[in-house]
Amino acid sequence: MSQAPLTRIAIVGTGLIGLAHLDALRQTPRCCLSALVDPAPAAKALAERHGVPWHASLADLLQHDRPDGVVLATPNRLHVPQAQQCLDAGLAVLLEKPIAPTVAEAQALVAQVESTQGRLLIGHHRAHSPIMAKTQEVLRAGTLGRLVAVMGSATFFKPDHYFEEGPWRREAGGGPILLNLIHEVHNLRMLCGEVQSVQAIASRAARGFEVEDTVSINLRFANGVLGSFMLSDTAACARSWEQTSQENKAYPSYDDEDCYVITGTQGSLSVPTMRLKTYPRDSAASWWKPFEAGVVGLVREDPIARQMAHFGAVVRGEAPPLVSARDGLANLRVTEAVVQAAACGSTVALA
């Protein structure tokens, strides 16, 4: 019996995240790299090393070397036009987050996907994390009782060379709200549901750049859950997903730190240490009573590798996208609302 042909996937963009996708693709059964697209000379040399065709543009790829699916790991301003090109060609697309630079552009892409039944997976890779899956499992089981609140943080320190290598990061749009918060928004939506309104206070006092470096955020979810979130790229603190989850080995990790604490009427779960504290189900909760304490077991795996395996299934028509275009739009809406709330000092409601 002959084996089924491999799913041919091209990668557009060979920056850091493009290389991460390339590494994941090489480890994914039933899939193979079909081509690399990037005008940089280094990309051409990379394609030669991997024995695949190189193309300077997406248009050239689509004209001469049609793959089964395309990974778009390109600058944000190219996300929508390039995704539209691929969808027009009938290809499945893994589009890096954010879905678009603006909500208006994202809406246009969502409309195209939904009107044509296009296959578009948005690259919020943490959605494929076993940590997130296990946390959702605990919440669905009602272990914490009725959800009450979530406390989160993404506090880390970006070194000086980060801004020297990309001076645009010192300007509006280059700060942690638009670059980092969107990851957290998707996680919080997975855990607590849709965000109804936000408040935010931003500061640039630490670095004095035009862009913010620290933001305090309040969230109200549609189900009544309240959230508080501290975001900073100038805080020498390890309470971020990267420094706690152990999923990206490029970052040092600390076993005693968490970035989320989810609380309910019956207990709390700290993520990603997965420390669980609950009151016995057969007794009334009270702060005078001791918790039953334990740790929720899980197996840690690379979510980018899991995302690539899922994308292969999407390309082959075996699964719908786990993170849809409409998910990407919802995440962007919340992020833009935080920017607006920080600027106006008022509560911003989301439609």
N, C-alpha and C positions, 0 to 999 in steps of 0.2 A: 504494500500500500504506500503510495507516494505521500510525502508530508505536505501540509498546506503551505503555500508561499508565505514568506515573512511579510509583515506589515511594514511598508517602506515609509519612513518618517524623515522629513527634511527639517533642519534647524536654521532659522533665520536670526542672525545676531550671535556673535561669538564673544560677548563680554562675559562677566563673571557668572551671571545666571544662565547664559547660553551654554557655557562650559559645564555648569552643573547639570543641565538637561542632557548634554552630550554624554556625560559620565553615567547618568541614570539610564539613558537609552541603550548604552553598550551592555548593561546588565539585565535588560528586560527581555525575557523569553518571548518568542513569536514576533519580535520587532527588530528592525535594523535601521541604521542610519543610511539614508539614500543620497543626501547632498548637504552641503553647507552653503549659506548665503550671507555674504558680508563683503563690502567693498575693500576692506582692509587687506593689505598684502599678507599679514600674519594669518588671516583666515584661509587664504589660498594655500599657504604652506601647511596649515592644519588639515585641510581637506586632503592634501597629498599624503600626509602621514596616515590618514585613516582610509586611504584608497577609495575616496568618493569624489564625485564631481564638485567643482566650486563654481558659484555664480555670484556675480557682483550685485545683482538686483533680484528682487522677488519676481518681477515681470519676466526676467530671463529664465528663472526656474520654471515658472508656470508654462512658458512657451516651449521649452526644450526638454524638461526633465520632470514631468508631472509625478509627484509622490502620491501616497495614499493619505497622508496627513502632514500638517505643518505646525511646528512650534515657533511662535513669534516671541522672541526675546529681544525686542528692539526698543528704542526710546519711546516714551509715552506718547509723543506727538504722532508717531507712526501707527499706533495700535489700531485705531479705527479704520483708516484707509487700507492698511495691509490686511486686516481681518476681512474687510469687505471684498478685497480682491480674491482672497482665498475662498470665501463663501460663494462668490459669483462663479468660481471655477468648480464648485461642488465638493470642495475638500473639507475635511474635519480640521478644526483648529484648536490648538492649546495656546491661549493668549495670556501672556504674563499680566499680572496685576500692575496698575489699576486698569480696569476695562477701557478707560478713556481719560483724557486730561480734564474733561468737564462733564457734568451731568447731561447737558444738551447733546453732546456727541455720543455719550453712552446710550441715551434714549434712541438715537437714530440706529445704532448698531443692534440694540435689543429688538427694535421694530423689524429690522431685516431678518434677524435670526428667527423670530417667531412667525413672520409671514411666509418664510421659505422653508421652515423646519430645518434650519441649518444646524450643524453640529459644532457648537462652540463651548469649550471648557475654559473657564477662567482660572488662572494659575495662583489661586490662594492655596498653596500647597499644604498649609497646616490643617486644612479640612481632611487630609488623608492621614493625619497623624494618629497612631494608635492611642496616644494620650487623650486626644479629643474624643475618639470613639468610646474609650472606656469611661470618660467623664460623662458623656451623654447617656451611656448605659446606666450609670449610677443615678442620674437625675430622672431618667424615665422610670426607673424602678421605684421612685418615691422614697428613696432611702433618707433624703434630707427633709422630707415633709414638703410643705408648700414653700416654694422659693420666695425669699424675702429680699435678698440683696447680693450684689457681687462687688468685691473690691479688687481692682487690678492695677498693674503697673508695668510700664516699659521704661525702666530707668537704666541708663548706660552712658558711657563716655566716649564720644567720637574724638579721636586725636586731631591735632592741628593739621597734619598733612592731608586729612580727609577734605578739609576746606581749601587747602592750598592746591590740591590736585583738581578740584572742581569749584572754582570761585562762585559759580551760580548757586552753590549750596548756602551761601551767605545771604542770599536775596530771597524776597518773598516767593513762596512756592518750593523752596529748597529745604525747609525745616522738617522736624519730626512729624508734624501733623500730616502732611501730604506724603512723606516718604515712608513713615513707619506705622502710623496709627491705623492705616487701612487693614493691615494684618490683624490687629487686635479687634477691630470692628467686626470682622467676619467671625472670629472666635466667639466674641460676646453674643453675636446673633445666633450662632449655633447653640450656645448654652442657655440663653435667656429669652430668645425670641426677638421680635422686631422692636427697634428703637422708636419711641414716640416723640421724644423731645430731648434737647441737650442744652447744657449751660457750660461755659468755659471761661477760664482766665488764663491769658498767656503772658509770658515774660521773656525778655531778651537781655535781662540784667547781667547774666553771667558772662556772656561773650560780647555783648554790645553790637551784634550784627543787626542788619535790617530785619532778618527773619527771627522767629521765636526760637528759644532753646528749651523752654519748660512750659508745660501746660497742665492745669488742673481741670478735670472734666467731670461733670455730673450727667448721668443719663437716666431717663425714665423709659422703661419698656412698656409695651402695650398691655402686658399681663399684670402690671402693677409693680414689678420688681424694680428696685432702684439700684443704680450703680455709681461707683466713684472710681476714677482712673487718673493715675499720675503718670505723665509722659515727660521724659527729659533726655536729651542727648548730651547733657553736660553734667550729669549726676554720676559720681563714682560709686555705683551701686550695682549689684548683680541681680536685681529683681526684674529681669526681662526674660522673654521666652527663650531667646538664644542662649542665655547664660544659665538657664535652669533645666531646659528640656533634654539636653544631651543629644539632640538630633543633628546639629551641625557641629562637627568635630573641630571646625576652625575656631570655635569660641571655647574658652575655659568654662567649666561648669561646676556648680556648687550644689551639693546634695542637700544642704540645709536651707535653701532659698526657694520661695514660691513666687509666681507672678500673678496668680489669681487665688482668691478665697471666695467660695460660693457658699452662701448660708441659706438655710431654710428653717422652718419651725421645729424641726426635729434634729438638726445637726448641721455640720459643715464639712466641706471637702476642700483641701488645699491642693492646688495644681501647680507644677507637675510632680511634687513629691507624693501625691495621692494619699496624704494623711487624712484619715476619716475620723471624725468625732461625732457620735450620735447618742441620743438618749434611747434607752430600751423602748421598743414599740408599745409595750404593755404598761408603761408608766407615764405620768404627766411630766412634761418638760419643766425644768426649773433651774435657775442658776445656782441653787443650793445643792443640786444633785450632780454627782460625777458623770462624765461622759464615758461611754464605751469607746475606746480608742483602738485604731488599727490602721493598716495600710492596704489600699486596693491594689492587687497585683496586676501587672501588665507586662507585655513584651514590647520593648522600644525598637522601632524600625525607622528607616529614613523615609520621611513623607514625600520627598521629591521622587524617590524611586517608586514608591507606591502610586504616586500621581501619574508617572509615566506608564506604568502597567495599566492603570485605569484608562489613560488616554488611548492606548492600543485597543482596548475593548470598545471605546467610543468610536474610534475609526472603523472598526469592523462591524459596528452596529449591534454590539452585544450588550451595551449599557448606555443609559442617558448620562449626560455630564453631571457629575456630583455637584459641581459649582457652576450654575447656569449663568447666562448673560444677565438675567434679571437679578441674580444674587450679586453679581459684580456691580450692577447699577445701584442696588440697595446699599452696598458698602460705601460706594462713592458718595451717595446722598448724605450719609451720616458724617463722613469726613468733611464734606463741604459745609454741613450744618455746624460742625465744630469750629471751622474757620470763621464762619459768619458770627457765631455766638461770641467768640473771642474778640472779634472786631467791634461788635455793637454792645456787648455787655448785657444782653438780654437773653431770655429763654427763646430758643429757636425750635419750632414745631416742625416735624416732618410729615409730609402728606402720607 
